[in-house]
Amino acid sequence: MKSLRILLADDHDIVRRGLVAILRSRAGWDVCAEAETGRQAVEKARELKPDIAILDIGMPELNGLDATRQIVLADKNIKVLILTISDSDNLVRAVLEAGARGFLLKSDAALELINAVEALHADRTFFTSRVSDVMLSGFRDGGRARTTETSIPTLTAREREVVQLLAEGKSTKEVAYLLGVGVKTADTHRTNVMRKLGLHSVSALVLYAVRNGMIQVTPTLTPQ
């Protein structure tokens, strides 16, 4: 019997190890690759062509949403399951529009990861009840929510990559290197993005990236 090949991407090593242990507990399931960044996930998906890609939404260099878009565009047979700590309406819609076949809260992963992967393997979708509610509300609203989104500037896939990298603190030279373009081209992208979004500082860009799910901020605990 052919094994189920799974790619797992999460930038937290401890979380990734735990998820790998859960997946490998099932006979016939093979975690064929692990990734720490969205960019690595895309590269390994293109190279190894797994059956299922499980992606954390808040990864460095390329977030889970944009990684999903690139993976699905390159190979529509790869089914993507998104892991996230949030289930806000906007995020749910973004996950669906990116082409993911499943959505799982990290807090539910220990109990639901096996069921989610089985659903995708059987060519079904897997969403929490909360996500189902959002989908139904979208139908009930008759798409009105979408009309409010038209006022938000539309960024290209490359511009979204630039936003995330800059918000993560990368310099223009580092952005150019990671994207495989010249420094002048990277600087042009940066200028265009700031102009299109009407932003005038990196701090404002970081806030934009956080609000739109491009990066996630992990709260730090203050010692008592």
C-alpha positions as CSV (number, residue, x, y, z in Angstrom):
1,M,0.0,0.0,0.0
2,K,1.3,3.4,-1.0
3,S,2.3,5.6,2.0
4,L,0.8,9.0,2.6
5,R,3.6,11.5,2.1
6,I,3.3,14.6,4.3
7,L,5.3,17.9,4.4
8,L,5.2,19.7,7.7
9,A,6.2,23.4,8.1
10,D,6.4,25.2,11.4
11,D,9.1,27.5,12.6
12,H,8.8,26.4,16.3
13,D,11.0,23.3,16.7
14,I,9.2,21.9,19.7
15,V,5.8,22.3,18.1
16,R,7.1,20.7,14.9
17,R,8.5,17.7,16.8
18,G,5.2,17.2,18.6
19,L,3.2,17.3,15.3
20,V,5.7,14.9,13.6
21,A,5.3,12.4,16.5
22,I,1.5,12.5,16.1
23,L,1.7,12.0,12.4
24,R,4.2,9.2,12.5
25,S,2.0,7.3,15.0
26,R,-0.1,6.3,12.1
27,A,1.0,3.3,10.0
28,G,1.6,4.2,6.4
29,W,2.1,7.9,7.0
30,D,5.5,9.3,6.1
31,V,6.6,12.8,7.1
32,C,8.8,13.1,4.0
33,A,10.1,16.6,4.8
34,E,10.1,19.4,7.5
35,A,10.5,23.1,6.9
36,E,11.1,26.1,9.2
37,T,10.1,28.9,6.8
38,G,7.4,29.3,4.2
39,R,10.0,29.7,1.5
40,Q,11.5,26.3,2.5
41,A,8.1,24.8,2.5
42,V,7.4,25.9,-1.1
43,E,10.8,24.7,-2.3
44,K,10.4,21.2,-0.7
45,A,6.8,21.0,-1.9
46,R,8.0,21.6,-5.5
47,E,10.8,19.1,-5.1
48,L,9.1,16.3,-3.3
49,K,5.5,16.7,-4.3
50,P,3.9,15.5,-1.1
51,D,0.3,14.4,-0.9
52,I,-0.5,16.8,1.9
53,A,1.3,20.0,3.1
54,I,0.6,21.1,6.7
55,L,1.6,24.7,7.1
56,D,1.8,27.0,10.1
57,I,0.3,30.4,9.1
58,G,2.9,32.5,10.9
59,M,6.2,31.5,9.4
60,P,9.2,33.7,8.7
61,E,10.3,34.8,5.1
62,L,7.0,33.7,3.6
63,N,3.8,33.3,5.6
64,G,1.5,30.2,5.4
65,L,-1.1,32.0,3.2
66,D,1.4,33.0,0.5
67,A,3.2,29.7,0.7
68,T,-0.2,28.0,0.2
69,R,-0.9,30.1,-2.9
70,Q,2.5,29.2,-4.4
71,I,2.2,25.5,-3.6
72,V,-1.3,25.1,-5.0
73,L,-0.3,27.1,-8.1
74,A,2.6,24.8,-8.7
75,D,0.8,21.6,-8.1
76,K,-3.0,21.5,-7.6
77,N,-2.8,17.9,-6.4
78,I,-1.1,18.9,-3.1
79,K,-3.7,19.5,-0.4
80,V,-2.9,22.1,2.1
81,L,-3.9,22.1,5.8
82,I,-3.3,25.4,7.6
83,L,-2.4,25.6,11.3
84,T,-3.1,28.8,13.2
85,I,-3.7,30.2,16.6
86,S,-6.5,32.5,15.5
87,D,-9.9,31.9,13.8
88,S,-11.0,35.5,13.0
89,D,-13.4,36.0,10.1
90,N,-10.9,37.8,7.9
91,L,-8.3,35.1,8.4
92,V,-10.7,32.3,7.7
93,R,-11.7,33.9,4.4
94,A,-8.1,34.5,3.5
95,V,-7.2,30.9,4.1
96,L,-10.1,29.7,1.9
97,E,-9.2,32.1,-0.8
98,A,-5.5,31.0,-0.7
99,G,-6.6,27.5,-1.7
100,A,-6.2,25.5,1.5
101,R,-8.4,22.5,1.9
102,G,-8.3,22.5,5.7
103,F,-8.1,24.8,8.7
104,L,-7.1,23.7,12.1
105,L,-6.4,25.6,15.3
106,K,-3.1,24.7,17.0
107,S,-5.0,24.4,20.3
108,D,-7.0,21.5,18.7
109,A,-4.1,19.9,16.9
110,A,-3.4,17.2,19.5
111,L,-7.0,15.9,19.2
112,E,-7.9,16.8,15.6
113,L,-4.7,16.5,13.5
114,I,-5.2,12.9,12.6
115,N,-8.9,13.5,11.6
116,A,-7.9,16.5,9.5
117,V,-5.2,14.7,7.6
118,E,-7.6,11.7,7.0
119,A,-10.2,14.1,5.7
120,L,-7.8,15.7,3.2
121,H,-6.5,12.3,2.2
122,A,-10.0,11.2,1.4
123,D,-10.4,14.2,-0.8
124,R,-12.6,16.0,1.7
125,T,-12.2,19.3,3.4
126,F,-11.6,19.8,7.1
127,F,-12.7,22.9,9.0
128,T,-13.6,23.6,12.6
129,S,-17.2,24.4,13.5
130,R,-16.1,28.1,13.9
131,V,-14.9,28.1,10.3
132,S,-18.1,26.5,9.1
133,D,-20.0,29.3,10.8
134,V,-17.9,32.0,9.0
135,M,-18.5,30.2,5.6
136,L,-22.2,30.1,6.2
137,S,-22.4,33.7,7.3
138,G,-20.6,34.7,4.1
139,F,-23.4,33.0,2.1
140,R,-26.0,34.7,4.3
141,D,-24.5,38.1,3.8
142,G,-24.7,37.6,0.1
143,G,-21.1,38.6,-0.3
144,R,-21.5,42.0,1.3
145,A,-18.4,41.5,3.3
146,R,-16.4,41.3,0.1
147,T,-17.6,44.7,-1.0
148,T,-15.9,46.3,2.0
149,E,-12.6,44.7,1.1
150,T,-12.5,46.4,-2.3
151,S,-11.2,49.5,-0.7
152,I,-8.1,47.7,0.5
153,P,-5.2,48.0,-1.9
154,T,-4.4,44.8,-3.8
155,L,-0.8,43.7,-3.6
156,T,0.8,41.3,-6.0
157,A,2.3,38.1,-4.7
158,R,5.8,39.6,-4.9
159,E,4.7,42.7,-3.1
160,R,3.3,40.6,-0.3
161,E,6.6,38.9,0.0
162,V,8.4,42.2,0.2
163,V,6.0,43.4,2.9
164,Q,6.6,40.4,5.1
165,L,10.4,40.5,4.7
166,L,10.6,44.2,5.5
167,A,8.2,43.8,8.5
168,E,10.5,41.0,9.8
169,G,13.3,43.5,9.8
170,K,15.2,42.5,6.7
171,S,17.2,45.2,4.9
172,T,16.7,46.0,1.2
173,K,19.9,44.0,0.4
174,E,18.6,41.0,2.4
175,V,15.2,41.2,0.6
176,A,17.0,41.3,-2.8
177,Y,19.1,38.2,-1.9
178,L,16.1,36.2,-0.6
179,L,14.0,37.1,-3.6
180,G,16.8,36.6,-6.1
181,V,16.6,40.1,-7.6
182,G,18.8,43.1,-7.7
183,V,19.0,45.7,-4.9
184,K,17.5,48.3,-7.2
185,T,14.5,46.1,-8.0
186,A,14.0,45.3,-4.3
187,D,14.1,49.0,-3.5
188,T,11.6,49.7,-6.3
189,H,9.2,47.1,-4.8
190,R,9.6,48.7,-1.4
191,T,8.8,52.1,-2.7
192,N,5.8,50.9,-4.7
193,V,4.5,49.0,-1.6
194,M,4.8,52.0,0.7
195,R,3.1,54.2,-1.9
196,K,0.3,51.8,-2.6
197,L,-0.5,51.3,1.1
198,G,0.0,54.9,1.9
199,L,2.5,54.1,4.6
200,H,5.5,56.3,5.6
201,S,7.5,54.2,8.1
202,V,8.7,50.6,8.7
203,S,6.7,50.6,12.0
204,A,3.5,51.3,10.1
205,L,4.4,48.5,7.7
206,V,4.9,46.1,10.6
207,L,1.5,47.0,11.9
208,Y,-0.1,46.5,8.5
209,A,1.6,43.0,8.3
210,V,0.4,42.0,11.7
211,R,-3.2,43.1,11.0
212,N,-3.3,41.2,7.7
213,G,-1.9,38.0,9.1
214,M,1.4,38.2,7.2
215,I,3.4,37.9,10.4
216,Q,2.4,36.9,13.9
217,V,3.6,38.5,17.1
218,T,4.2,36.1,20.0
219,P,3.6,37.9,23.3
220,T,6.6,37.7,25.7
221,L,6.0,36.8,29.4
222,T,7.3,39.3,31.9
223,P,9.0,37.6,34.9
224,Q,7.2,38.1,38.1
